[in-house]
Amino acid sequence: MNSSISSFNALAISQSSSGTGINVSGGNSIITRAVGKPNRVGIRSFVDDSTDWAGDFNGNVNINGTLTSTVKDFKIDHPLDPANKYLSHSFVESPEMLNVYSGNVTTDGHGDAHVTLPEYFEALNEDFRYQLTVMGQFAQAIVGQEIKNNAFTIAISNITPKQTRHASR
């Protein structure tokens, strides 16, 4: 053995009931290089059941290049109960980081509506923006009261008791 080598990589390939196929420890765990024809793959993983994971990483993941995905979902810790719950989110393609919440609300006979947001909304978000779209007939819509306690109000003009307006939050 060459005594000038100070680091090592250990590779074990096994079949077990836990499903472990490759276990790597040491310096650089797995290094692959796809060479030759275009569209070669360095590491490929398949699972037989949609409830299994093709990859599970504990720690930061760096991608130098393009990430291609058919579905862009992710989980984050629930801000009010991170030890026991997750929130499932999907990607929003945008040049800025933001969360988008949308829905419909029907105003009352006076043109007012109360919009309730998820209980974690203010714990997870800041710098709120609103976009209101009135449907049916032309009317002006405003945020009557900004977000407080995970809720806000909407007010619209030109309302009569027989008319109903919808606004998106």
Number of C-alpha atoms within 10 A of each C-alpha: 4 5 5 6 7 6 8 11 11 12 13 10 9 10 9 7 5 6 8 11 10 11 12 13 12 11 10 11 12 14 7 8 9 11 10 7 6 7 8 10 10 10 10 7 7 9 10 8 8 7 7 10 11 12 9 7 6 5 6 5 7 6 6 6 6 6 6 7 7 5 8 10 11 11 11 11 13 16 16 14 10 11 9 8 13 15 12 11 12 12 13 13 8 7 6 7 8 14 14 9 11 10 10 12 16 16 20 18 14 15 21 20 21 16 17 16 18 10 13 15 18 17 11 11 10 10 6 10 9 12 11 16 16 14 12 10 12 12 15 12 20 18 17 14 12 15 18 11 13 15 16 17 18 22 19 23 14 13 18 11 9 6 14 16 24 21 22 17 21
